[in-house]
């Protein structure tokens, strides 16, 4: 394995891409520590420490801890993700966006431009909401998070946070263009992985003080290895539909006659359903904690992670969004029409409507399996913390994102090594493309 990693350094182009990616991520981490003017950092940290299990803690994870510091990148890359998802949903509704999506590179550039505008708009709205929220926050001791509230602070916060998200969006696009992997996903992953050193230090402290037994640590490590292995197994899993193309004679040349396949991934929707479900389930619990009323506190307790109601609703939302998002990004009718247009067919299935129904039936079955897998991976860490009474620093969402991004990076590195005739990560030069 060491020899294969040395091959990565031997490719000048790949080496430059890796260095460029690491440099951009370093800039991101610096920006995550640049504070927004007019904020009491100690009071804000104490407030977030009291609300780690709410929606605030969820978004703080995606911002790499920048939200808990109200730093330059406090909004993180979530406004860009929200804008991209909204554009995907609107593409199904508006024919103009549908035409753009089918125009190839020019259409994609136009949609990307609309996504950028949407990112700035969402960032302004979220930044304004955060500025009002910061003014209303108090530390457990009663200290104000914003000592001098008012419109001067609000405008400064909106400008700072919106500029930070815009810069972060630009950095992510630069990684995608000139680095390795998807820039947006890598930025989210960097924000998650940055918690690893503090988690290791805290675990060591708990071992020394006796708060955690060595046996419990071994069980935790074994559990993480099993979960990561299960994620890799399912993420690489796919159902391949064999497609045969009929022979066509054009002049003196014969086209077609070969067979290929349509890969249907078990987890077509990726991590988006878990993000949607987490946001919806955490929103009422977060609001309930800010309203000092007995009924609201009861609602907050019912929706606490690890409760039966939370687990049931969480699973239902994940399954629903798996089917919903899969239907948005994969259209069996379009696939069947394209196959019919180029003379492709599935053995035993009539082209056109019957093929679309056949693909949809198979996709429905494997999507259910993918939804159950996402629900289990998302809930297991919560119950592990509850049963063993120990902190688990990486939830199901974090593990899913990190593993998916790592697989994507390995796939791209192997492609580069294959083009350069290096062995890559597989023995005897048998580089197998994942997915």
GUZA-282485 format. One line per field, with one value per residue (C-alpha): x, y, z negated; residue number from 1; residue in three letters. Coordinates in steps of 0.25 Angstrom, whole numbers, plus 2048, in hexadecimal, padded with zeros to 3 digits. Example, Ala and Ser with C-alpha at 12.3 -4.5 7.8 and 13.67 -1.06 7.14 Angstrom:
2
x = (831; 837)
y = (7EE; 7FC)
z = (7E1; 7E3)
rotor = (1; 2)
ronu = (ala; ser)
END
This chain:
435
x = (800; 80C; 811; 804; 803; 811; 80C; 802; 80E; 815; 80A; 80E; 800; 7F9; 803; 800; 7F1; 7F3; 7FB; 7F1; 7E6; 7ED; 7F0; 7E2; 7DD; 7E8; 7E2; 7D4; 7D9; 7DF; 7D2; 7CA; 7D2; 7D0; 7C5; 7BA; 7BC; 7B3; 7B1; 7B5; 7BC; 7BC; 7AD; 7AA; 7B3; 7AC; 79E; 7A2; 7A7; 799; 792; 79B; 78F; 787; 786; 791; 79B; 797; 79A; 7A7; 7AC; 7AA; 7B1; 7BD; 7BA; 7BA; 7AB; 7AF; 7B9; 7B1; 7BD; 7BE; 7BA; 7AF; 7A4; 7AD; 7AA; 79B; 795; 79C; 796; 788; 789; 78D; 782; 778; 77D; 77C; 76D; 76A; 770; 764; 75A; 75F; 760; 76B; 774; 771; 776; 783; 786; 785; 78E; 79B; 7A7; 7A0; 794; 79B; 7A3; 796; 790; 79D; 79C; 78E; 793; 79D; 792; 789; 795; 797; 788; 787; 794; 78E; 781; 788; 793; 788; 780; 78D; 790; 783; 785; 792; 78D; 782; 78C; 792; 79C; 798; 79E; 795; 7A0; 79B; 7A1; 7A0; 7A4; 7A0; 794; 78D; 78D; 79C; 79F; 794; 799; 7A8; 7A4; 79C; 7A8; 7B2; 7AA; 7A5; 7B3; 7B9; 7AF; 7B2; 7C1; 7BE; 7B6; 7C1; 7CC; 7C3; 7C2; 7D1; 7D3; 7CA; 7D1; 7DF; 7E0; 7DC; 7CD; 7C1; 7C4; 7B7; 7B7; 7C6; 7C3; 7B8; 7C1; 7CC; 7C3; 7BF; 7CD; 7D3; 7CC; 7D4; 7E0; 7D7; 7CF; 7DC; 7E1; 7D4; 7D4; 7E2; 7DE; 7D2; 7DA; 7E4; 7D9; 7D2; 7C5; 7C7; 7CB; 7D5; 7CB; 7C1; 7CB; 7CE; 7BF; 7BE; 7CA; 7C4; 7B7; 7BD; 7C4; 7B8; 7AF; 7BA; 7BB; 7AC; 7AB; 7B6; 7AF; 7A1; 7A7; 7AE; 7A2; 79A; 790; 794; 789; 78F; 78B; 78D; 78E; 789; 792; 790; 797; 79A; 7A1; 7AC; 7AD; 7A6; 7A2; 79D; 79C; 7A4; 79E; 7A0; 799; 792; 798; 78D; 793; 78D; 78F; 78B; 787; 795; 795; 78A; 77E; 786; 789; 77A; 775; 77E; 77B; 76C; 76D; 776; 76F; 763; 76C; 775; 769; 763; 770; 76F; 761; 760; 753; 750; 749; 755; 75F; 757; 757; 766; 768; 75F; 768; 775; 77F; 77D; 76E; 765; 75D; 769; 76E; 761; 75F; 76E; 76C; 75F; 765; 772; 76A; 761; 76C; 773; 768; 765; 773; 776; 76A; 76F; 77D; 77A; 76E; 76C; 763; 76F; 778; 76E; 76C; 77B; 77D; 772; 778; 785; 77F; 782; 779; 779; 777; 768; 763; 75D; 763; 75C; 752; 754; 763; 761; 757; 761; 76D; 763; 75F; 76E; 772; 766; 76B; 77A; 776; 76F; 77B; 783; 77A; 77A; 789; 78A; 780; 788; 796; 78F; 789; 794; 79E; 793; 78E; 79D; 79F; 792; 795; 7A4; 7A3; 7AF; 7B1; 7B1; 7B7; 7B3; 7A4; 79F; 79E; 7AD; 7B1; 7A9; 7AF; 7BD; 7BD; 7B6; 7C0; 7CB; 7C6; 7C4; 7D2; 7D8; 7D0; 7D6; 7E4; 7E3; 7DE; 7EB; 7F4; 7ED; 7F0; 7FE; 800; 802; 7FD; 7F5; 7EE; 7EC; 7F6; 7FC; 7F6; 7E8; 7E2; 7D3; 7CA; 7C0; 7B2)
y = (800; 80A; 807; 80B; 818; 81B; 81A; 825; 82E; 82A; 830; 83F; 843; 83B; 840; 84F; 84C; 846; 852; 85B; 854; 854; 863; 867; 85F; 866; 873; 86E; 86A; 878; 87F; 876; 87D; 88C; 891; 89A; 8A8; 8AC; 89E; 899; 88C; 886; 888; 882; 876; 873; 875; 86A; 861; 861; 85E; 853; 84A; 854; 859; 863; 858; 851; 85D; 860; 852; 855; 863; 85C; 863; 871; 873; 871; 87D; 885; 885; 88A; 87C; 87B; 878; 86D; 868; 864; 870; 86B; 85D; 863; 86B; 85F; 856; 861; 862; 853; 853; 85F; 858; 84E; 859; 863; 85F; 86A; 864; 856; 85B; 861; 853; 84C; 857; 851; 859; 866; 863; 85E; 86B; 873; 86B; 86C; 87B; 87B; 872; 87D; 888; 87F; 87D; 88B; 88E; 882; 887; 895; 890; 886; 890; 89A; 88F; 88B; 89A; 89B; 88E; 892; 89F; 896; 88C; 88C; 883; 87A; 884; 88F; 896; 89C; 896; 8A3; 8AE; 8BA; 8B5; 8BE; 8BF; 8C3; 8B5; 8AE; 8B4; 8B1; 8A2; 8A1; 8A7; 89E; 891; 892; 896; 88A; 880; 886; 884; 876; 873; 879; 870; 864; 866; 868; 85B; 854; 85B; 85A; 850; 842; 83E; 846; 854; 856; 848; 849; 856; 84F; 843; 84C; 853; 845; 83F; 84B; 846; 839; 83F; 844; 837; 82F; 838; 838; 828; 827; 830; 828; 81B; 821; 826; 819; 81F; 815; 807; 801; 7F6; 801; 808; 7FB; 7F9; 807; 805; 7F8; 7FE; 809; 7FF; 7F7; 803; 809; 7FB; 7FA; 808; 805; 7F8; 7FF; 80B; 803; 7F9; 7FA; 7F3; 7F2; 7F1; 7EA; 7F2; 7EC; 7F6; 7F1; 7F1; 7FC; 7FD; 80B; 80B; 800; 801; 7F9; 800; 7FA; 7EC; 7ED; 7EC; 7F6; 7F8; 803; 804; 806; 80A; 804; 812; 81B; 827; 828; 82F; 839; 832; 831; 840; 844; 83A; 840; 84E; 84B; 843; 84D; 859; 858; 853; 85F; 869; 862; 864; 873; 874; 873; 86C; 85E; 859; 85D; 856; 849; 84A; 84C; 840; 838; 83C; 83A; 830; 822; 823; 81A; 825; 82C; 81E; 81B; 829; 829; 81C; 820; 82D; 826; 81B; 826; 82F; 823; 820; 82F; 833; 827; 82A; 838; 834; 827; 826; 818; 81E; 826; 81A; 811; 81C; 81D; 80E; 80D; 819; 812; 804; 7FF; 7F5; 7EC; 7DD; 7D9; 7E7; 7EF; 7FD; 80A; 80A; 7FB; 7FE; 80A; 802; 7F7; 801; 808; 7FB; 7F7; 805; 805; 7F8; 7FC; 80A; 803; 7FC; 808; 810; 805; 806; 815; 814; 80A; 811; 81E; 818; 80E; 818; 81F; 812; 80E; 81B; 818; 80A; 80B; 819; 81E; 829; 825; 831; 82D; 82B; 823; 82F; 833; 824; 824; 831; 82D; 81F; 824; 82F; 826; 81C; 827; 82C; 81E; 81C; 829; 825; 817; 81E; 827; 81B; 812; 81D; 81D; 80E; 80D; 802; 80B; 805; 7F7; 7EC; 7E8; 7F5; 7F0; 7FD; 7FB; 807; 808; 80C)
z = (800; 7FD; 80B; 811; 809; 80E; 81C; 819; 816; 823; 82C; 82D; 831; 826; 81C; 820; 81E; 811; 80C; 812; 80B; 7FD; 7FF; 801; 7F5; 7ED; 7F1; 7ED; 7DF; 7DD; 7E1; 7D7; 7CC; 7D1; 7C7; 7CB; 7C5; 7B9; 7B2; 7A5; 7A8; 79A; 798; 7A6; 7A3; 796; 79D; 7A8; 79D; 797; 7A4; 7AB; 7AE; 7B5; 7C3; 7C0; 7BC; 7C9; 7D2; 7C9; 7CE; 7DC; 7DB; 7D4; 7C7; 7CD; 7CA; 7BB; 7BC; 7C6; 7CF; 7DD; 7E2; 7D8; 7E2; 7E8; 7F6; 7F2; 7FA; 807; 804; 801; 80E; 816; 811; 813; 822; 823; 81E; 827; 833; 832; 832; 83C; 84B; 84C; 842; 848; 856; 84F; 848; 856; 85D; 858; 853; 857; 850; 843; 843; 843; 838; 830; 831; 82C; 820; 81D; 81D; 814; 80B; 808; 806; 7FC; 7F5; 7F3; 7EE; 7E4; 7E0; 7DC; 7D4; 7CD; 7CA; 7C3; 7BC; 7B7; 7B1; 7A9; 7A4; 796; 790; 784; 77B; 781; 789; 797; 7A3; 7AA; 7A0; 7AA; 7B2; 7BD; 7CC; 7CD; 7C8; 7D0; 7DD; 7DA; 7D6; 7E4; 7EC; 7E5; 7E5; 7F3; 7F8; 7F1; 7F7; 805; 803; 7FE; 80A; 813; 80C; 80E; 81D; 81E; 817; 821; 82D; 829; 81D; 81A; 817; 815; 80F; 807; 801; 7FD; 7F6; 7EE; 7EB; 7E7; 7DD; 7D7; 7D7; 7D0; 7C3; 7C3; 7BB; 7B0; 7B0; 7AE; 7A3; 79C; 79D; 797; 78C; 789; 789; 77F; 775; 776; 77D; 788; 787; 791; 794; 798; 7A1; 7A8; 7AA; 7B0; 7B9; 7BE; 7C0; 7C9; 7D1; 7D4; 7D7; 7E0; 7E7; 7E9; 7EE; 7F9; 7FC; 7FF; 805; 810; 811; 81E; 826; 835; 83F; 84C; 858; 866; 873; 880; 88C; 896; 8A4; 8A8; 8B6; 8B5; 8A6; 89B; 88E; 881; 87E; 871; 863; 857; 84A; 842; 834; 829; 81C; 80F; 809; 815; 80C; 805; 7F8; 7FB; 7F5; 7E8; 7E8; 7EB; 7E1; 7D6; 7D9; 7D8; 7CB; 7C4; 7C8; 7BE; 7B3; 7B5; 7B5; 7A8; 7A1; 7A3; 79E; 78F; 78D; 787; 794; 79C; 793; 794; 7A3; 7A3; 79A; 7A3; 7AF; 7A8; 7B0; 7AB; 7A7; 7AE; 7B5; 7BA; 7C0; 7C6; 7CD; 7D1; 7D8; 7DF; 7E4; 7E9; 7F1; 7F6; 7FB; 801; 80A; 80D; 810; 818; 821; 823; 828; 82F; 839; 83E; 84A; 84F; 84E; 856; 860; 863; 863; 86E; 876; 877; 879; 86B; 864; 858; 85B; 859; 857; 862; 865; 861; 856; 851; 850; 847; 83E; 83D; 839; 82F; 829; 827; 822; 818; 812; 810; 80B; 800; 7FC; 7FD; 7F5; 7EA; 7EA; 7E9; 7DD; 7D6; 7D8; 7D3; 7C6; 7C2; 7BC; 7B4; 7AD; 7AB; 7A3; 79B; 798; 795; 78F; 796; 7A1; 7AF; 7B7; 7C5; 7C8; 7D4; 7DD; 7DA; 7DD; 7EA; 7EF; 7EC; 7F2; 7FE; 801; 7FE; 808; 812; 810; 811; 81E; 824; 820; 826; 833; 833; 830; 83B; 845; 841; 841; 832; 82A; 821; 815; 81B; 81C; 82A; 830; 830; 82D; 82B; 82D; 821; 824)
rotor = (1; 2; 3; 4; 5; 6; 7; 8; 9; 10; 11; 12; 13; 14; 15; 16; 17; 18; 19; 20; 21; 22; 23; 24; 25; 26; 27; 28; 29; 30; 31; 32; 33; 34; 35; 36; 37; 38; 39; 40; 41; 42; 43; 44; 45; 46; 47; 48; 49; 50; 51; 52; 53; 54; 55; 56; 57; 58; 59; 60; 61; 62; 63; 64; 65; 66; 67; 68; 69; 70; 71; 72; 73; 74; 75; 76; 77; 78; 79; 80; 81; 82; 83; 84; 85; 86; 87; 88; 89; 90; 91; 92; 93; 94; 95; 96; 97; 98; 99; 100; 101; 102; 103; 104; 105; 106; 107; 108; 109; 110; 111; 112; 113; 114; 115; 116; 117; 118; 119; 120; 121; 122; 123; 124; 125; 126; 127; 128; 129; 130; 131; 132; 133; 134; 135; 136; 137; 138; 139; 140; 141; 142; 143; 144; 145; 146; 147; 148; 149; 150; 151; 152; 153; 154; 155; 156; 157; 158; 159; 160; 161; 162; 163; 164; 165; 166; 167; 168; 169; 170; 171; 172; 173; 174; 175; 176; 177; 178; 179; 180; 181; 182; 183; 184; 185; 186; 187; 188; 189; 190; 191; 192; 193; 194; 195; 196; 197; 198; 199; 200; 201; 202; 203; 204; 205; 206; 207; 208; 209; 210; 211; 212; 213; 214; 215; 216; 217; 218; 219; 220; 221; 222; 223; 224; 225; 226; 227; 228; 229; 230; 231; 232; 233; 234; 235; 236; 237; 238; 239; 240; 241; 242; 243; 244; 245; 246; 247; 248; 249; 250; 251; 252; 253; 254; 255; 256; 257; 258; 259; 260; 261; 262; 263; 264; 265; 266; 267; 268; 269; 270; 271; 272; 273; 274; 275; 276; 277; 278; 279; 280; 281; 282; 283; 284; 285; 286; 287; 288; 289; 290; 291; 292; 293; 294; 295; 296; 297; 298; 299; 300; 301; 302; 303; 304; 305; 306; 307; 308; 309; 310; 311; 312; 313; 314; 315; 316; 317; 318; 319; 320; 321; 322; 323; 324; 325; 326; 327; 328; 329; 330; 331; 332; 333; 334; 335; 336; 337; 338; 339; 340; 341; 342; 343; 344; 345; 346; 347; 348; 349; 350; 351; 352; 353; 354; 355; 356; 357; 358; 359; 360; 361; 362; 363; 364; 365; 366; 367; 368; 369; 370; 371; 372; 373; 374; 375; 376; 377; 378; 379; 380; 381; 382; 383; 384; 385; 386; 387; 388; 389; 390; 391; 392; 393; 394; 395; 396; 397; 398; 399; 400; 401; 402; 403; 404; 405; 406; 407; 408; 409; 410; 411; 412; 413; 414; 415; 416; 417; 418; 419; 420; 421; 422; 423; 424; 425; 426; 427; 428; 429; 430; 431; 432; 433; 434; 435)
ronu = (unk; unk; unk; unk; unk; unk; unk; unk; unk; unk; unk; unk; unk; unk; unk; unk; unk; unk; unk; unk; unk; unk; unk; unk; unk; unk; unk; unk; unk; unk; unk; unk; unk; unk; unk; unk; unk; unk; unk; unk; unk; unk; unk; unk; unk; unk; unk; unk; unk; unk; unk; unk; unk; unk; unk; unk; unk; unk; unk; unk; unk; unk; unk; unk; unk; unk; unk; unk; unk; unk; unk; unk; unk; unk; unk; unk; unk; unk; unk; unk; unk; unk; unk; unk; unk; unk; unk; unk; unk; unk; unk; unk; unk; unk; unk; unk; unk; unk; unk; unk; unk; unk; unk; unk; unk; unk; unk; unk; unk; unk; unk; unk; unk; unk; unk; unk; unk; unk; unk; unk; unk; unk; unk; unk; unk; unk; unk; unk; unk; unk; unk; unk; unk; unk; unk; unk; unk; unk; unk; unk; unk; unk; unk; unk; unk; unk; unk; unk; unk; unk; unk; unk; unk; unk; unk; unk; unk; unk; unk; unk; unk; unk; unk; unk; unk; unk; unk; unk; unk; unk; unk; unk; unk; unk; unk; unk; unk; unk; unk; unk; unk; unk; unk; unk; unk; unk; unk; unk; unk; unk; unk; unk; unk; unk; unk; unk; unk; unk; unk; unk; unk; unk; unk; unk; unk; unk; unk; unk; unk; unk; unk; unk; unk; unk; unk; unk; unk; unk; unk; unk; unk; unk; unk; unk; unk; unk; unk; unk; unk; unk; unk; unk; unk; unk; unk; unk; unk; unk; unk; unk; unk; unk; unk; unk; unk; unk; unk; unk; unk; unk; unk; unk; unk; unk; unk; unk; unk; unk; unk; unk; unk; unk; unk; unk; unk; unk; unk; unk; unk; unk; unk; unk; unk; unk; unk; unk; unk; unk; unk; unk; unk; unk; unk; unk; unk; unk; unk; unk; unk; unk; unk; unk; unk; unk; unk; unk; unk; unk; unk; unk; unk; unk; unk; unk; unk; unk; unk; unk; unk; unk; unk; unk; unk; unk; unk; unk; unk; unk; unk; unk; unk; unk; unk; unk; unk; unk; unk; unk; unk; unk; unk; unk; unk; unk; unk; unk; unk; unk; unk; unk; unk; unk; unk; unk; unk; unk; unk; unk; unk; unk; unk; unk; unk; unk; unk; unk; unk; unk; unk; unk; unk; unk; unk; unk; unk; unk; unk; unk; unk; unk; unk; unk; unk; unk; unk; unk; unk; unk; unk; unk; unk; unk; unk; unk; unk; unk; unk; unk; unk; unk; unk; unk; unk; unk; unk; unk; unk; unk; unk; unk; unk; unk; unk; unk; unk; unk; unk; unk; unk; unk; unk; unk; unk; unk; unk; unk; unk; unk; unk; unk; unk; unk; unk; unk; unk; unk; unk; unk; unk; unk; unk; unk; unk; unk; unk)
END
